[in-house]
C-alpha cells in the first residue's frame, strides 16, 4: 500500500467533488483570481504525523513542502507542511486537506499510544477491518505510520474463520477442513477452551482468542504450549492491552485504532 494508490487518488477526487460542487462561491466572491498566497499546517495538540503525502496529490508536488516524515511525533504548534499557489486554490482545498489529515493523524496518534503500552513485551499490535467505508487503505497506512502492523486488508488476502463461519460450516473441525483446501494459512477465532482444543486438534497454527480475559489468555497460552501463535481481540483497551501481552499473546488486534480514533486537532493558516 502507498499513499499514491489509485484507490486513494480516486477517493480524494470524490472528496473534492463532494465539497466544491460547481464552485467555491465564497472564495470566488472574496478573493481575486490573480492573488497568490502561502499557508502552513500545524497541530493544536501533540500528535503523530500521518498522511502528509496526501497534500502533494491535493495541491501538486511543486506547491507543497513536507517538513517531517511519516510517524514523526509532533508537539502543539509545530508546523509540518507548507503550501503555496493561487490563493483561491489554497482556500478551496483547505477543508478537504484538513478532513483527511485530521483522520490520518488521529489514527496514527491513537496507534502510537497502544504501541507504547506494548513496549518491551514482544506483542505485535494489529489493526482490523473496522475502517471507514471506502477509506481502508488510508486508515491502514495511518496505522503503519503510528507503529502498528496491518492485519488482512480484506476478505480476499487471508483466511480468518470466525464464529459465524463455524456455525455455517457445522463446527470448528469442518470449517478448518474446508478452508485448508484453499492452500492459504488458516487463522481461527475461538470463543472458549472447547473450540480452542478443536482448533488445535485440526492443526491450526494461528488462533484468535475472542473476548478472553487476560487470565484466560494466560491459561490458554500454557495449554497451547507453542503449538500455535496466539492473537487476542475483543474489548482490548489502552488500560488492558499490556496485561494481555504479558499473559503471552503474540498479537493483539484492536478495532479502536480505526473505528474510534479521535480526530487530531489541526489548523491551516493562510499567509
C-alpha positions as CSV (number, residue, x, y, z in Angstrom):
1,X,0.0,0.0,0.0
2,X,1.1,3.5,-0.8
3,X,-0.3,7.0,-0.4
4,X,-0.5,7.4,-4.2
5,X,-2.5,4.2,-4.7
6,X,-5.2,4.8,-7.4
7,X,-7.9,4.0,-4.9
8,X,-6.7,6.8,-2.6
9,X,-6.4,9.3,-5.5
10,X,-10.0,8.4,-6.6
11,X,-11.2,9.0,-3.0
12,X,-9.5,12.4,-3.0
13,X,-11.2,13.3,-6.3
14,X,-14.6,12.2,-4.8
15,X,-14.0,14.3,-1.7
16,X,-13.2,17.4,-3.8
17,X,-16.3,16.9,-5.9
18,X,-18.4,16.5,-2.8
19,X,-17.1,19.7,-1.2
20,X,-16.7,22.0,-4.2
21,X,-19.6,21.0,-6.4
22,X,-19.8,23.6,-9.2
23,X,-17.8,26.3,-7.5
24,X,-16.5,27.6,-4.2
25,X,-18.8,30.6,-4.2
26,X,-17.5,32.3,-1.0
27,X,-13.8,32.2,-2.1
28,X,-14.6,33.4,-5.7
29,X,-16.6,36.3,-4.2
30,X,-13.9,37.3,-1.7
31,X,-10.6,36.7,-3.5
32,X,-9.4,37.9,-6.8
33,X,-8.3,35.3,-9.4
34,X,-4.7,36.6,-9.6
35,X,-4.0,36.6,-5.9
36,X,-1.1,34.4,-4.7
37,X,-0.6,33.1,-1.2
38,X,1.2,30.6,1.0
39,X,0.0,28.7,4.1
40,X,1.0,26.1,6.6
41,X,-0.4,23.2,8.6
42,X,0.2,22.8,12.3
43,X,-1.2,20.7,15.1
44,X,-3.1,22.2,18.1
45,X,-2.1,19.2,20.2
46,X,0.7,16.6,20.5
47,X,0.2,14.0,17.7
48,X,1.8,11.5,15.4
49,X,2.1,12.7,11.8
50,X,0.4,10.6,9.1
51,X,-0.9,11.3,5.6
52,X,1.2,14.3,4.8
53,X,1.9,12.8,1.3
54,X,-1.8,13.3,0.5
55,X,-1.1,17.1,0.4
56,X,1.0,16.6,-2.7
57,X,-1.9,14.9,-4.5
58,X,-4.2,17.8,-3.5
59,X,-2.0,20.8,-4.2
60,X,0.6,19.4,-6.6
61,X,4.2,18.4,-5.8
62,X,5.6,21.8,-6.7
63,X,3.4,23.7,-4.3
64,X,3.9,21.5,-1.2
65,X,6.8,21.3,1.3
66,X,6.6,18.4,3.8
67,X,8.8,19.2,6.7
68,X,8.7,15.8,8.6
69,X,8.5,12.2,7.8
70,X,5.6,9.9,8.5
71,X,5.4,8.7,12.1
72,X,7.1,11.8,13.5
73,X,5.9,12.8,16.9
74,X,4.9,16.5,16.8
75,X,4.2,18.9,19.6
76,X,1.5,21.6,19.6
77,X,2.2,24.4,17.1
78,X,5.0,22.5,15.2
79,X,4.5,23.4,11.5
80,X,4.7,20.2,9.5
81,X,3.8,21.3,5.9
82,X,3.7,24.4,3.8
83,X,1.8,25.1,0.6
84,X,1.8,27.9,-1.9
85,X,0.0,28.9,-5.0
86,X,-3.2,30.8,-6.1
87,X,-5.0,32.0,-3.0
88,X,-8.3,30.7,-4.3
89,X,-7.0,27.2,-4.7
90,X,-5.4,27.1,-1.2
91,X,-8.7,28.2,0.4
92,X,-10.9,25.9,-1.7
93,X,-8.8,22.8,-0.8
94,X,-8.4,23.7,2.9
95,X,-11.3,21.7,4.3
96,X,-10.7,18.5,2.3
97,X,-7.0,18.6,3.3
98,X,-7.9,19.1,7.0
99,X,-10.5,16.3,6.9
100,X,-8.0,13.8,5.6
101,X,-5.1,14.9,7.9
102,X,-7.3,15.0,11.0
103,X,-8.4,11.4,10.4
104,X,-5.0,10.0,9.4
105,X,-3.1,11.8,12.2
106,X,-5.8,10.8,14.7
107,X,-5.4,7.1,13.8
108,X,-1.6,7.3,13.9
109,X,-1.7,9.1,17.3
110,X,-4.1,6.5,18.7
111,X,-2.0,3.7,17.4
112,X,1.2,5.1,18.8
113,X,-0.3,5.2,22.3
114,X,-1.1,1.4,22.0
115,X,2.3,0.7,20.7
116,X,3.8,2.5,23.7
117,X,1.8,0.3,26.1
118,X,3.2,-2.8,24.4
119,X,6.8,-1.7,24.6
120,X,9.2,-4.5,25.7
121,X,6.6,-7.2,25.6
122,X,7.2,-8.6,22.1
123,X,3.4,-8.5,21.4
124,X,2.6,-7.1,17.9
125,X,-0.3,-4.6,17.6
126,X,-2.6,-5.3,14.7
127,X,-5.4,-3.3,13.1
128,X,-8.7,-4.8,11.8
129,X,-11.2,-4.3,9.0
130,X,-13.2,-1.9,11.2
131,X,-12.4,1.0,9.0
132,X,-14.3,3.9,7.5
133,X,-16.1,2.5,4.3
134,X,-14.0,3.5,1.3
135,X,-11.1,4.6,3.3
136,X,-9.4,1.3,4.3
137,X,-6.1,2.0,2.5
138,X,-5.8,5.4,4.1
139,X,-6.8,4.1,7.6
140,X,-4.3,1.2,7.4
141,X,-1.5,3.4,6.1
142,X,-2.2,5.7,9.1
143,X,-1.9,2.7,11.5
144,X,1.5,1.9,9.9
145,X,2.7,5.5,10.5
146,X,1.7,5.1,14.2
147,X,3.9,2.0,14.5
148,X,1.1,-0.7,14.2
149,X,1.0,-3.6,11.8
150,X,-1.7,-4.3,9.3
151,X,-3.8,-7.4,9.6
152,X,-5.5,-8.7,6.4
153,X,-6.6,-5.9,4.0
154,X,-9.9,-7.5,3.2
155,X,-11.7,-10.8,2.7
156,X,-9.5,-11.7,-0.3
157,X,-6.0,-11.9,1.1
158,X,-6.1,-14.2,4.1
159,X,-8.4,-16.8,5.7
160,X,-9.9,-16.0,9.1
161,X,-12.5,-18.4,10.3
162,X,-14.9,-16.6,12.6
163,X,-17.8,-17.7,14.8
164,X,-20.4,-17.4,12.1
165,X,-18.3,-19.4,9.6
166,X,-18.0,-22.1,12.3
167,X,-21.8,-22.1,12.7
168,X,-22.4,-22.2,9.0
169,X,-19.9,-25.0,8.4
170,X,-21.2,-27.1,11.3
171,X,-18.3,-26.8,13.7
172,X,-14.6,-25.9,14.0
173,X,-13.3,-29.1,12.5
174,X,-15.4,-28.9,9.4
175,X,-14.7,-25.2,8.9
176,X,-11.0,-25.8,9.2
177,X,-11.0,-28.8,6.9
178,X,-12.8,-26.9,4.2
179,X,-10.6,-23.8,4.4
180,X,-7.4,-25.9,4.4
181,X,-8.2,-26.8,0.8
182,X,-7.7,-23.2,-0.3
183,X,-4.0,-23.5,0.2
184,X,-3.6,-20.5,2.4
185,X,-2.7,-20.2,6.1
186,X,-5.8,-20.6,8.3
187,X,-6.5,-18.5,11.4
188,X,-9.4,-19.5,13.5
189,X,-11.3,-17.4,16.0
190,X,-12.3,-19.4,19.2
191,X,-14.6,-18.3,22.0
192,X,-13.9,-20.9,24.6
193,X,-11.5,-23.7,25.6
194,X,-13.6,-26.3,23.8
195,X,-13.3,-24.5,20.5
196,X,-9.6,-23.9,21.2
197,X,-9.0,-27.6,21.7
198,X,-10.9,-28.5,18.5
199,X,-8.8,-25.9,16.5
200,X,-5.6,-27.3,17.9
201,X,-6.6,-30.9,17.1
202,X,-7.3,-29.7,13.5
203,X,-3.8,-28.5,13.1
204,X,-4.5,-24.8,13.2
205,X,-1.3,-22.7,13.8
206,X,-2.8,-19.3,14.4
207,X,-5.6,-18.8,17.0
208,X,-7.6,-15.7,17.7
209,X,-8.9,-15.8,21.3
210,X,-12.0,-13.7,21.2
211,X,-13.2,-11.9,24.3
212,X,-11.0,-13.9,26.6
213,X,-9.9,-12.2,29.8
214,X,-6.2,-11.8,30.3
215,X,-6.2,-14.5,32.9
216,X,-7.9,-16.9,30.5
217,X,-5.3,-16.0,27.9
218,X,-2.5,-16.9,30.3
219,X,-4.2,-20.3,30.8
220,X,-4.6,-20.8,27.1
221,X,-1.0,-19.9,26.4
222,X,0.1,-22.6,28.8
223,X,-2.2,-25.1,27.3
224,X,-1.2,-24.3,23.7
225,X,2.4,-24.6,24.6
226,X,3.8,-23.2,21.4
227,X,1.7,-25.2,19.1
228,X,0.1,-22.1,17.6
229,X,0.5,-18.4,17.5
230,X,-1.9,-16.6,19.9
231,X,-3.8,-13.4,18.9
232,X,-6.2,-11.7,21.2
233,X,-9.1,-9.5,20.3
234,X,-12.3,-8.1,21.8
235,X,-12.7,-5.2,24.3
236,X,-8.9,-4.6,24.5
237,X,-8.2,-1.0,25.6
238,X,-5.2,1.1,26.4
239,X,-5.6,0.2,30.1
240,X,-5.8,-3.6,29.5
241,X,-3.6,-4.3,26.4
242,X,-0.4,-4.7,28.4
243,X,-1.9,-7.3,30.6
244,X,-2.9,-9.4,27.6
245,X,0.7,-9.0,26.2
246,X,2.2,-10.1,29.5
247,X,-0.2,-13.1,29.5
248,X,1.7,-14.4,26.5
249,X,-0.2,-13.1,23.5
250,X,1.8,-12.9,20.3
251,X,-0.6,-10.4,18.6
252,X,-3.3,-8.0,19.8
253,X,-5.8,-6.8,17.2
254,X,-7.6,-3.6,18.2
255,X,-10.6,-2.2,16.2
256,X,-10.5,1.0,18.1
257,X,-7.3,2.0,16.3
258,X,-9.5,2.9,13.3
259,X,-13.2,2.9,14.3
260,X,-12.8,5.1,17.5
261,X,-9.7,7.2,17.0
262,X,-10.4,10.9,17.8
263,X,-9.7,13.3,15.0
264,X,-6.5,15.2,15.5
265,X,-6.8,18.9,16.1
266,X,-5.0,20.5,13.1
267,X,-5.2,24.0,11.7
268,X,-4.3,25.6,8.3
269,X,-3.2,29.2,8.4
270,X,-3.0,31.4,5.3
271,X,-0.2,33.9,4.9
